[in-house]
Amino acid sequence: MIVRKFREGVILIVIGLILLANTLGYLDWSFWEHLIDLWPLALIAAGIAILIKAFSQKEVVDESE
């Protein structure tokens, strides 16, 4: 739960910084065109996150058998 809220907070901060940089003229609007070209990276990152979560969870072993 804490990790999810932390991730959401970081995402909002990054989006805000990008929009602020666009507004102040530090970042050209063509940035969005390049970002759209990199959309497969979001799928790769999601897959890696799922794998890390799956391997980091400890298995519960029933020793009563």
PyMOL commands that set and color helices and strands:
alter all, ss='L'
color gray80, all
select helices_A, chain A and resi 2-24+31-37+39-56
alter helices_A, ss='H'
color red, helices_A
deselect
rebuild
show_as cartoon
